[in-house]
């Protein structure tokens, strides 16, 4: 029989899962049954190699055009070859900073929504930075799971993104060691988790429409619901409800780690805004799914902002007067957050 606390978690997870599943249908973000370590499935993002690699290495690079590349990395942590995509600046003659961009819950195995929805290749066309975009990892939180999942496979994203990948990117593409990390929705929480757990790696973070209290009852219920929409088993991520690993990844609880870093956080409030109008092909999903989800993210963001204020840690927080949980608003935030990011990493 479930304890009272477990029952509350279960009820919250059921409600959130139902909302997320309904929203997935409304915004064309399918829940996917992914078989582990199979080409093009779930969190894999690239064909696995026959023998797990023993050291991180770039296996091959495939140009998409002269400034956008597919980079295939042998990852011992993930036990396979993992694809990322890299955007290069026009001038590649001198070292430059690197911006890592994490996708949301519906990350696909062949691209990144920052590219498909926000067209970051255009935004960064005149910026003197390398941009690294995750490929794959739906419902993974881009973190290290405690154990492989029968559906979502092996997820050791924190080790891959923070330990294995940066030295390879810097060596191959003249990175100068100054890094920023950005994310939306699930990726926003993931970006902030990376920031507080590895503050020495990043100078700046931009997080849009995320929740940052994964160790709380509602925060854990929300995370479990997201994993469940892709038929993953949440216990495989951070363990059972009372496992200390949940609190260890709670950004609000560990907000002190953000001291001295450049922090930009944004969120709407669920009230329909400038982009939630007739003629928008995604308006149904934005209103039925994106509105309540953004309202929840607003509560989460207020909680983090209040904690930063208590600690005396400066941050740029944009509480928009309107807006749903959808890409047009995050596209705007890409430009709005750039001055904070650029100043911290010395980018132009």
C-alpha positions in Angstrom: 0.0 0.0 0.0 1.2 3.5 -0.8 2.2 5.8 2.0 0.3 9.1 2.2 3.3 11.0 0.8 3.6 8.4 -2.1 -0.1 8.7 -2.7 0.2 12.5 -3.1 3.1 12.0 -5.5 1.1 9.4 -7.5 -2.0 11.7 -7.8 0.1 14.7 -8.8 2.0 12.6 -11.4 -1.3 11.2 -12.8 -2.7 14.7 -13.2 0.5 16.1 -14.8 1.0 13.1 -17.0 -2.6 13.4 -18.4 -2.0 17.1 -19.1 1.3 16.5 -20.8 -0.1 13.6 -22.9 -3.0 15.8 -24.0 -0.6 18.6 -24.8 1.7 16.3 -26.7 -1.1 15.5 -29.1 -2.0 19.2 -29.3 1.4 20.5 -30.2 2.7 17.6 -32.3 5.1 16.4 -29.7 4.6 12.6 -29.8 5.3 10.3 -27.0 7.6 7.7 -28.4 8.4 4.1 -27.5 12.1 4.0 -28.0 14.2 0.8 -27.8 17.5 1.3 -26.1 20.7 1.4 -28.2 18.9 1.1 -31.5 19.6 3.5 -34.4 17.4 6.6 -34.4 15.3 5.9 -31.3 14.5 7.7 -28.2 17.4 9.3 -26.5 20.0 7.8 -28.7 20.3 10.5 -31.4 22.9 8.6 -33.4 23.7 5.0 -34.5 25.4 3.2 -31.7 28.8 1.7 -32.4 29.2 -2.1 -32.1 31.7 -2.0 -29.2 31.3 0.6 -26.5 34.1 3.2 -26.7 36.8 3.3 -24.0 37.7 7.0 -24.3 35.9 10.1 -25.6 36.8 10.9 -29.2 35.3 12.6 -32.3 34.5 9.7 -34.6 33.6 11.7 -37.7 32.3 15.1 -38.8 29.6 15.5 -41.5 29.1 19.0 -42.9 25.5 20.1 -43.4 26.7 23.3 -44.9 29.9 25.4 -44.5 28.9 26.5 -41.0 26.7 23.7 -39.6 28.1 20.3 -38.9 27.0 17.0 -37.6 29.7 15.8 -35.1 29.6 12.2 -33.9 31.3 11.6 -30.6 32.3 8.3 -29.1 31.0 8.5 -25.5 32.1 5.9 -22.9 29.5 7.3 -20.5 26.7 6.8 -22.9 28.2 3.6 -24.3 27.7 4.6 -27.9 28.3 7.3 -30.5 26.3 10.4 -29.8 25.5 13.1 -32.3 25.7 16.8 -31.6 25.4 19.6 -34.1 27.8 22.5 -34.2 27.4 26.0 -35.6 30.6 27.8 -36.5 31.3 31.6 -36.7 32.2 33.2 -40.0 35.7 34.0 -38.7 37.3 30.8 -37.5 40.9 32.2 -37.2 41.0 32.7 -33.4 39.7 31.0 -30.2 36.2 31.8 -29.1 33.6 30.9 -26.5 31.1 28.1 -26.8 27.3 28.1 -26.1 25.7 24.8 -25.4 22.0 24.6 -26.2 19.7 22.0 -24.7 16.4 20.9 -26.3 13.0 20.5 -24.6 11.0 17.3 -23.8 10.3 16.4 -27.4 13.9 16.4 -28.6 14.2 14.4 -31.9 16.9 12.1 -33.0 18.0 14.1 -36.0 17.8 17.8 -35.1 17.2 20.3 -32.3 14.1 22.5 -31.8 16.4 25.5 -31.3 17.2 25.0 -35.0 13.8 24.0 -36.3 11.7 26.4 -34.3 13.9 29.3 -33.3 16.3 29.3 -36.3 19.3 29.8 -34.1 21.6 29.4 -37.1 20.3 32.7 -38.3 20.6 34.4 -34.9 24.2 33.3 -34.4 25.3 34.0 -38.0 27.1 37.2 -37.0 28.2 36.1 -33.5 31.8 35.1 -32.7 30.9 31.9 -30.9 30.8 28.1 -31.3 27.3 26.8 -30.7 26.8 23.1 -29.7 23.2 21.7 -29.9 22.2 18.4 -28.3 20.5 15.9 -30.6 18.1 13.4 -29.0 17.5 12.9 -25.3 13.7 13.3 -25.1 12.4 13.3 -21.5 16.0 12.7 -20.3 16.6 16.0 -18.4 20.1 15.8 -19.9 21.3 14.3 -16.6 23.0 11.2 -15.4 20.4 8.5 -14.7 21.0 6.0 -12.0 20.4 3.1 -14.3 19.5 2.4 -18.0 15.8 2.6 -18.9 14.1 -0.2 -20.9 12.5 2.5 -23.1 14.8 5.5 -23.0 18.0 3.6 -22.9 21.2 4.8 -21.3 21.2 8.5 -20.2 24.5 9.8 -18.8 24.1 13.2 -20.3 25.7 15.2 -17.5 29.0 13.2 -17.9 28.8 13.5 -21.6 28.0 17.2 -21.8 30.2 18.3 -19.0 33.2 16.0 -19.0 33.6 14.2 -22.3 32.4 16.8 -24.9 33.9 20.2 -24.0 37.6 19.2 -24.3 36.8 17.7 -27.7 34.9 20.8 -28.9 37.6 23.1 -27.7 40.4 21.2 -29.4 38.6 20.7 -32.7 36.9 24.1 -33.0 39.2 26.5 -31.2 37.1 26.9 -28.0 38.7 29.1 -25.5 37.2 27.5 -22.4 34.5 30.1 -21.7 31.1 28.4 -21.8 27.4 29.2 -21.5 24.5 26.8 -21.4 20.9 27.5 -22.4 17.6 25.5 -22.4 13.9 25.7 -22.7 11.2 23.9 -20.7 12.8 20.5 -19.6 16.1 21.8 -21.1 15.8 25.0 -18.9 15.8 22.9 -15.8 18.6 20.7 -17.2 20.7 23.8 -18.0 20.3 25.1 -14.5 21.1 21.7 -13.0 24.3 21.6 -15.0 25.1 25.1 -13.9 24.7 24.5 -10.1 26.4 21.1 -10.2 29.3 22.2 -12.4 29.7 25.9 -11.8 33.4 25.8 -12.8 32.5 24.9 -16.4 30.0 27.6 -17.2 30.1 31.4 -16.9 26.5 32.0 -17.8 23.1 30.3 -18.1 19.8 31.2 -19.8 16.7 29.2 -18.8 13.3 29.8 -20.3 10.0 28.4 -18.9 11.4 25.8 -16.6 10.9 24.4 -13.1 13.8 24.4 -10.8 12.7 22.6 -7.6 12.9 18.9 -8.7 13.5 17.9 -5.1 10.1 19.2 -4.0 7.0 17.1 -4.1 5.4 19.0 -7.0 8.7 19.4 -8.7 9.4 15.7 -8.6 5.8 15.0 -9.7 6.3 17.3 -12.7 9.6 15.6 -13.7 8.1 12.1 -13.3 5.2 13.1 -15.5 7.5 14.3 -18.3 9.5 11.1 -18.2 6.3 9.1 -18.3 5.0 10.8 -21.4 7.8 9.0 -23.3 7.0 5.8 -21.4 10.2 6.0 -19.4 10.4 4.8 -15.8 11.1 7.8 -13.5 12.7 5.7 -10.8 15.5 4.9 -13.2 16.4 8.6 -13.2 16.9 9.6 -9.6 15.4 6.6 -7.7 12.3 6.3 -5.6 10.4 9.3 -4.1 12.7 9.5 -1.0 16.0 9.0 -2.8 18.4 11.9 -1.9 19.4 12.1 -5.6 16.3 14.2 -6.3 17.3 16.9 -3.8 20.9 16.7 -5.0 19.6 18.0 -8.4 17.3 20.7 -7.0 18.4 24.0 -8.4 16.5 26.2 -5.8 18.0 24.2 -2.9 21.5 24.7 -4.3 21.1 28.2 -5.7 24.2 29.4 -3.8 26.2 27.8 -6.6 24.9 30.5 -9.0 26.8 33.2 -7.1 29.2 35.0 -9.4 27.6 33.6 -12.5 25.5 35.4 -15.2 21.9 34.2 -14.9 19.0 35.0 -17.2 15.6 33.4 -16.5 12.4 34.1 -18.3 8.8 32.9 -18.2 5.3 33.9 -19.3 2.2 33.5 -17.1 -0.1 31.4 -19.4 -2.3 34.3 -20.4 -2.6 34.3 -24.2 -0.2 36.9 -25.7 1.0 38.3 -29.0 1.6 34.9 -30.6 -1.6 33.2 -29.3 -3.8 34.5 -32.1 -5.9 33.1 -34.9 -3.7 32.2 -37.8 -1.1 30.5 -35.5 -1.2 26.8 -36.6 -0.3 25.8 -33.0 -2.9 27.9 -31.2 -4.9 25.0 -30.0 -2.0 23.3 -28.3 -0.7 26.7 -27.0 -4.0 27.4 -25.3 -5.0 24.0 -24.0 -1.5 22.8 -23.1 0.9 25.7 -23.2 -1.2 28.0 -21.1 -1.4 25.9 -17.9 2.1 24.6 -18.3 3.5 28.1 -18.5 1.4 29.1 -15.5 3.1 26.3 -13.6 6.5 27.4 -14.9 5.7 30.9 -13.7 5.3 29.6 -10.1 8.5 27.7 -10.4 10.4 30.7 -11.6 9.1 33.0 -8.9 10.3 30.4 -6.4 13.8 30.5 -7.8 13.8 34.3 -8.1 12.7 34.7 -4.5 15.5 32.3 -3.4 18.1 34.3 -5.4 16.9 37.5 -3.8 17.1 35.9 -0.3 20.7 35.0 -1.0 21.6 38.3 -2.6 22.6 36.7 -5.9 21.9 39.0 -8.9 20.0 37.6 -11.8 18.1 39.0 -14.8 14.5 37.7 -14.5 12.0 38.5 -17.2 8.5 37.8 -16.0 6.5 38.5 -19.2 3.0 39.9 -18.7 1.5 37.3 -21.1 2.6 34.2 -23.0 2.2 30.5 -23.3 4.6 27.6 -23.3 5.6 27.9 -26.9 8.5 28.6 -29.3 7.6 32.1 -30.5 8.2 33.4 -27.0 11.4 31.5 -26.6 12.7 32.8 -29.9 12.2 36.3 -28.6 14.0 35.3 -25.4 17.0 34.1 -27.4 17.7 37.7 -28.4 16.7 39.2 -25.1 19.1 37.0 -23.1 22.0 37.4 -25.4 23.5 40.6 -23.9 23.7 38.8 -20.5 25.3 35.7 -22.0 27.7 37.6 -24.4 29.0 39.9 -21.7 29.8 36.9 -19.4 31.6 34.8 -21.9 33.3 37.7 -23.8 31.5 37.1 -27.0 30.8 39.6 -29.8 
